[in-house]
C-alpha cells in the first residue's frame, strides 16, 4: 500500500479529492461514504492500493 500526503478538496455533493503534495501525483477520489469528518483544506495521509 502506498501512502500519499495531500489536502482534502471537498465537493458539495459529499465526495472529495485528495490532491497529493508530490509533483506528478494524481488526485485521489474519496467517495462520500469514505470522507468521514474530513474537512476541506485539511492535510491528510491516505493509503492507496496498487493495481
Protein Blocks (a to p, Z undefined) as FASTA:
>chain_A
ZZddddddddfkopacdddfbghiacddddfklnmmacehiacddddddZZ
